[in-house]
């Protein structure tokens, strides 16, 4: 038949663990033209291995949280 409908993507949640990702841009909302401060993620290095874990439906739509970034470095 067809694919089952999953929960809508929340851009404020990490696509890997579901915790709040603390993304300034996602939390600013669509009515904010520009945030006053850059998000922590703009200063972060994300490994290719970590980015490959993000589900296709969340790529370029939700930030990975700092805890997942940190744990990927310690793995």
VOROPA-357874 format. One record per atom (N, C-alpha, C): atom name; x, y, z. Coordinates in nm, 3 decimals. Layout:
{atom: CA, px: X, py: Y, pz: Z}
...
end
This chain:
{atom: N, px: 0.084, py: -0.118, pz: 0.000}
{atom: CA, px: 0.000, py: 0.000, pz: 0.000}
{atom: C, px: 0.088, py: 0.124, pz: 0.000}
{atom: N, px: 0.097, py: 0.195, pz: 0.114}
{atom: CA, px: 0.177, py: 0.316, pz: 0.119}
{atom: C, px: 0.261, py: 0.318, pz: 0.245}
{atom: N, px: 0.341, py: 0.420, pz: 0.253}
{atom: CA, px: 0.424, py: 0.434, pz: 0.372}
{atom: C, px: 0.337, py: 0.485, pz: 0.487}
{atom: N, px: 0.369, py: 0.441, pz: 0.607}
{atom: CA, px: 0.293, py: 0.488, pz: 0.722}
{atom: C, px: 0.340, py: 0.626, pz: 0.761}
{atom: N, px: 0.249, py: 0.706, pz: 0.808}
{atom: CA, px: 0.279, py: 0.842, pz: 0.849}
{atom: C, px: 0.351, py: 0.838, pz: 0.983}
{atom: N, px: 0.463, py: 0.907, pz: 0.994}
{atom: CA, px: 0.534, py: 0.915, pz: 1.121}
{atom: C, px: 0.509, py: 1.052, pz: 1.182}
{atom: N, px: 0.561, py: 1.072, pz: 1.303}
{atom: CA, px: 0.545, py: 1.201, pz: 1.368}
{atom: C, px: 0.606, py: 1.310, pz: 1.282}
{atom: N, px: 0.548, py: 1.430, pz: 1.284}
{atom: CA, px: 0.610, py: 1.540, pz: 1.210}
{atom: C, px: 0.747, py: 1.573, pz: 1.270}
{atom: N, px: 0.839, py: 1.614, pz: 1.187}
{atom: CA, px: 0.973, py: 1.647, pz: 1.232}
{atom: C, px: 0.971, py: 1.774, pz: 1.316}
{atom: N, px: 1.035, py: 1.770, pz: 1.432}
{atom: CA, px: 1.048, py: 1.888, pz: 1.517}
{atom: C, px: 1.189, py: 1.942, pz: 1.500}
{atom: N, px: 1.208, py: 2.058, pz: 1.435}
{atom: CA, px: 1.342, py: 2.111, pz: 1.412}
{atom: C, px: 1.415, py: 2.151, pz: 1.540}
{atom: N, px: 1.344, py: 2.156, pz: 1.653}
{atom: CA, px: 1.405, py: 2.191, pz: 1.782}
{atom: C, px: 1.456, py: 2.067, pz: 1.856}
{atom: N, px: 1.439, py: 1.949, pz: 1.797}
{atom: CA, px: 1.481, py: 1.823, pz: 1.860}
{atom: C, px: 1.591, py: 1.757, pz: 1.777}
{atom: N, px: 1.685, py: 1.697, pz: 1.845}
{atom: CA, px: 1.794, py: 1.625, pz: 1.779}
{atom: C, px: 1.737, py: 1.504, pz: 1.705}
{atom: N, px: 1.771, py: 1.487, pz: 1.577}
{atom: CA, px: 1.718, py: 1.373, pz: 1.502}
{atom: C, px: 1.779, py: 1.239, pz: 1.545}
{atom: N, px: 1.885, py: 1.242, pz: 1.626}
{atom: CA, px: 1.948, py: 1.118, pz: 1.670}
{atom: C, px: 1.896, py: 1.070, pz: 1.805}
{atom: N, px: 1.880, py: 1.162, pz: 1.902}
{atom: CA, px: 1.838, py: 1.118, pz: 2.036}
{atom: C, px: 1.702, py: 1.174, pz: 2.079}
{atom: N, px: 1.652, py: 1.276, pz: 2.009}
{atom: CA, px: 1.521, py: 1.332, pz: 2.042}
{atom: C, px: 1.524, py: 1.440, pz: 2.148}
{atom: N, px: 1.643, py: 1.469, pz: 2.203}
{atom: CA, px: 1.654, py: 1.575, pz: 2.304}
{atom: C, px: 1.650, py: 1.712, pz: 2.237}
{atom: N, px: 1.629, py: 1.815, pz: 2.315}
{atom: CA, px: 1.633, py: 1.952, pz: 2.262}
{atom: C, px: 1.772, py: 1.977, pz: 2.207}
{atom: N, px: 1.779, py: 2.033, pz: 2.087}
{atom: CA, px: 1.910, py: 2.057, pz: 2.026}
{atom: C, px: 1.965, py: 2.196, pz: 2.054}
{atom: N, px: 1.886, py: 2.283, pz: 2.117}
{atom: CA, px: 1.932, py: 2.417, pz: 2.151}
{atom: C, px: 1.962, py: 2.502, pz: 2.029}
{atom: N, px: 1.900, py: 2.471, pz: 1.917}
{atom: CA, px: 1.926, py: 2.545, pz: 1.794}
{atom: C, px: 1.858, py: 2.681, pz: 1.798}
{atom: N, px: 1.937, py: 2.786, pz: 1.794}
{atom: CA, px: 1.884, py: 2.922, pz: 1.800}
{atom: C, px: 1.795, py: 2.949, pz: 1.679}
{atom: N, px: 1.837, py: 2.901, pz: 1.562}
{atom: CA, px: 1.761, py: 2.928, pz: 1.441}
{atom: C, px: 1.626, py: 2.856, pz: 1.441}
{atom: N, px: 1.621, py: 2.732, pz: 1.488}
{atom: CA, px: 1.495, py: 2.659, pz: 1.495}
{atom: C, px: 1.404, py: 2.718, pz: 1.601}
{atom: N, px: 1.460, py: 2.756, pz: 1.713}
{atom: CA, px: 1.380, py: 2.811, pz: 1.823}
{atom: C, px: 1.332, py: 2.952, pz: 1.796}
{atom: N, px: 1.396, py: 3.022, pz: 1.701}
{atom: CA, px: 1.355, py: 3.159, pz: 1.669}
{atom: C, px: 1.219, py: 3.160, pz: 1.600}
{atom: N, px: 1.188, py: 3.054, pz: 1.527}
{atom: CA, px: 1.058, py: 3.044, pz: 1.461}
{atom: C, px: 1.057, py: 3.111, pz: 1.327}
{atom: N, px: 0.954, py: 3.083, pz: 1.249}
{atom: CA, px: 0.946, py: 3.134, pz: 1.112}
{atom: C, px: 0.921, py: 3.284, pz: 1.102}
{atom: N, px: 0.871, py: 3.347, pz: 1.208}
{atom: CA, px: 0.841, py: 3.490, pz: 1.201}
{atom: C, px: 0.961, py: 3.579, pz: 1.233}
{atom: N, px: 1.073, py: 3.516, pz: 1.270}
{atom: CA, px: 1.193, py: 3.593, pz: 1.302}
{atom: C, px: 1.283, py: 3.594, pz: 1.180}
{atom: N, px: 1.311, py: 3.713, pz: 1.128}
{atom: CA, px: 1.390, py: 3.722, pz: 1.006}
{atom: C, px: 1.535, py: 3.684, pz: 1.031}
{atom: N, px: 1.590, py: 3.722, pz: 1.146}
{atom: CA, px: 1.728, py: 3.686, pz: 1.176}
{atom: C, px: 1.746, py: 3.684, pz: 1.327}
{atom: N, px: 1.817, py: 3.586, pz: 1.374}
{atom: CA, px: 1.844, py: 3.575, pz: 1.516}
{atom: C, px: 1.950, py: 3.677, pz: 1.556}
{atom: N, px: 1.947, py: 3.721, pz: 1.681}
{atom: CA, px: 2.045, py: 3.819, pz: 1.727}
{atom: C, px: 2.181, py: 3.753, pz: 1.753}
{atom: N, px: 2.182, py: 3.624, pz: 1.780}
{atom: CA, px: 2.307, py: 3.553, pz: 1.806}
{atom: C, px: 2.315, py: 3.432, pz: 1.715}
{atom: N, px: 2.437, py: 3.398, pz: 1.669}
{atom: CA, px: 2.450, py: 3.277, pz: 1.589}
{atom: C, px: 2.429, py: 3.154, pz: 1.677}
{atom: N, px: 2.384, py: 3.049, pz: 1.617}
{atom: CA, px: 2.362, py: 2.923, pz: 1.690}
{atom: C, px: 2.497, py: 2.859, pz: 1.721}
{atom: N, px: 2.502, py: 2.782, pz: 1.829}
{atom: CA, px: 2.625, py: 2.711, pz: 1.867}
{atom: C, px: 2.673, py: 2.622, pz: 1.753}
{atom: N, px: 2.578, py: 2.571, pz: 1.671}
{atom: CA, px: 2.614, py: 2.475, pz: 1.567}
{atom: C, px: 2.695, py: 2.539, pz: 1.454}
{atom: N, px: 2.689, py: 2.672, pz: 1.441}
{atom: CA, px: 2.765, py: 2.738, pz: 1.335}
{atom: C, px: 2.915, py: 2.737, pz: 1.365}
{atom: N, px: 2.950, py: 2.715, pz: 1.490}
{atom: CA, px: 3.091, py: 2.711, pz: 1.531}
{atom: C, px: 3.140, py: 2.567, pz: 1.549}
{atom: N, px: 3.055, py: 2.470, pz: 1.521}
{atom: CA, px: 3.085, py: 2.330, pz: 1.550}
{atom: C, px: 3.130, py: 2.255, pz: 1.426}
{atom: N, px: 3.214, py: 2.155, pz: 1.447}
{atom: CA, px: 3.255, py: 2.063, pz: 1.340}
{atom: C, px: 3.178, py: 1.933, pz: 1.358}
{atom: N, px: 3.104, py: 1.894, pz: 1.255}
{atom: CA, px: 3.028, py: 1.769, pz: 1.259}
{atom: C, px: 3.100, py: 1.668, pz: 1.171}
{atom: N, px: 3.134, py: 1.552, pz: 1.226}
{atom: CA, px: 3.204, py: 1.451, pz: 1.148}
{atom: C, px: 3.111, py: 1.391, pz: 1.044}
{atom: N, px: 3.169, py: 1.345, pz: 0.934}
{atom: CA, px: 3.090, py: 1.280, pz: 0.828}
{atom: C, px: 3.020, py: 1.156, pz: 0.884}
{atom: N, px: 3.086, py: 1.084, pz: 0.972}
{atom: CA, px: 3.027, py: 0.964, pz: 1.032}
{atom: C, px: 2.902, py: 0.999, pz: 1.113}
{atom: N, px: 2.908, py: 1.110, pz: 1.188}
{atom: CA, px: 2.793, py: 1.153, pz: 1.267}
{atom: C, px: 2.679, py: 1.196, pz: 1.176}
{atom: N, px: 2.711, py: 1.274, pz: 1.073}
{atom: CA, px: 2.607, py: 1.322, pz: 0.981}
{atom: C, px: 2.539, py: 1.208, pz: 0.907}
{atom: N, px: 2.610, py: 1.100, pz: 0.882}
{atom: CA, px: 2.552, py: 0.984, pz: 0.812}
{atom: C, px: 2.445, py: 0.916, pz: 0.896}
{atom: N, px: 2.446, py: 0.938, pz: 1.028}
{atom: CA, px: 2.348, py: 0.876, pz: 1.117}
{atom: C, px: 2.213, py: 0.947, pz: 1.115}
{atom: N, px: 2.210, py: 1.068, pz: 1.062}
{atom: CA, px: 2.086, py: 1.146, pz: 1.059}
{atom: C, px: 1.990, py: 1.085, pz: 0.957}
{atom: N, px: 1.866, py: 1.056, pz: 0.996}
{atom: CA, px: 1.769, py: 1.000, pz: 0.901}
{atom: C, px: 1.749, py: 1.095, pz: 0.783}
{atom: N, px: 1.724, py: 1.039, pz: 0.666}
{atom: CA, px: 1.707, py: 1.118, pz: 0.544}
{atom: C, px: 1.599, py: 1.226, pz: 0.560}
{atom: N, px: 1.494, py: 1.195, pz: 0.634}
{atom: CA, px: 1.383, py: 1.291, pz: 0.650}
{atom: C, px: 1.423, py: 1.411, pz: 0.734}
{atom: N, px: 1.533, py: 1.401, pz: 0.811}
{atom: CA, px: 1.575, py: 1.511, pz: 0.898}
{atom: C, px: 1.696, py: 1.587, pz: 0.843}
{atom: N, px: 1.759, py: 1.537, pz: 0.738}
{atom: CA, px: 1.878, py: 1.604, pz: 0.684}
{atom: C, px: 1.845, py: 1.746, pz: 0.642}
{atom: N, px: 1.929, py: 1.838, pz: 0.686}
{atom: CA, px: 1.912, py: 1.981, pz: 0.657}
{atom: C, px: 1.783, py: 2.039, pz: 0.713}
{atom: N, px: 1.722, py: 1.970, pz: 0.808}
{atom: CA, px: 1.597, py: 2.019, pz: 0.867}
{atom: C, px: 1.600, py: 2.026, pz: 1.019}
{atom: N, px: 1.693, py: 1.952, pz: 1.083}
{atom: CA, px: 1.702, py: 1.953, pz: 1.229}
{atom: C, px: 1.848, py: 1.938, pz: 1.270}
{atom: N, px: 1.890, py: 2.016, pz: 1.370}
{atom: CA, px: 2.028, py: 2.011, pz: 1.419}
{atom: C, px: 2.049, py: 1.893, pz: 1.514}
{atom: N, px: 2.168, py: 1.839, pz: 1.507}
{atom: CA, px: 2.212, py: 1.740, pz: 1.605}
{atom: C, px: 2.244, py: 1.815, pz: 1.734}
{atom: N, px: 2.214, py: 1.757, pz: 1.849}
{atom: CA, px: 2.238, py: 1.825, pz: 1.976}
{atom: C, px: 2.386, py: 1.818, pz: 2.016}
{atom: N, px: 2.425, py: 1.906, pz: 2.108}
{atom: CA, px: 2.563, py: 1.911, pz: 2.153}
{atom: C, px: 2.606, py: 1.780, pz: 2.220}
{atom: N, px: 2.516, py: 1.714, pz: 2.291}
{atom: CA, px: 2.551, py: 1.589, pz: 2.358}
{atom: C, px: 2.587, py: 1.480, pz: 2.256}
{atom: N, px: 2.513, py: 1.473, pz: 2.146}
{atom: CA, px: 2.545, py: 1.372, pz: 2.043}
{atom: C, px: 2.675, py: 1.406, pz: 1.972}
{atom: N, px: 2.701, py: 1.534, pz: 1.948}
{atom: CA, px: 2.827, py: 1.575, pz: 1.888}
{atom: C, px: 2.942, py: 1.536, pz: 1.981}
{atom: N, px: 2.926, py: 1.566, pz: 2.109}
{atom: CA, px: 3.030, py: 1.536, pz: 2.207}
{atom: C, px: 3.054, py: 1.386, pz: 2.218}
{atom: N, px: 2.949, py: 1.306, pz: 2.222}
{atom: CA, px: 2.965, py: 1.162, pz: 2.236}
{atom: C, px: 3.027, py: 1.101, pz: 2.111}
{atom: N, px: 3.005, py: 1.163, pz: 1.995}
{atom: CA, px: 3.065, py: 1.110, pz: 1.872}
{atom: C, px: 3.216, py: 1.129, pz: 1.873}
{atom: N, px: 3.262, py: 1.233, pz: 1.943}
{atom: CA, px: 3.406, py: 1.258, pz: 1.954}
{atom: C, px: 3.472, py: 1.156, pz: 2.048}
{atom: N, px: 3.397, py: 1.110, pz: 2.146}
{atom: CA, px: 3.451, py: 1.018, pz: 2.246}
{atom: C, px: 3.438, py: 0.873, pz: 2.204}
{atom: N, px: 3.369, py: 0.848, pz: 2.093}
{atom: CA, px: 3.346, py: 0.710, pz: 2.049}
{atom: C, px: 3.470, py: 0.651, pz: 1.985}
end
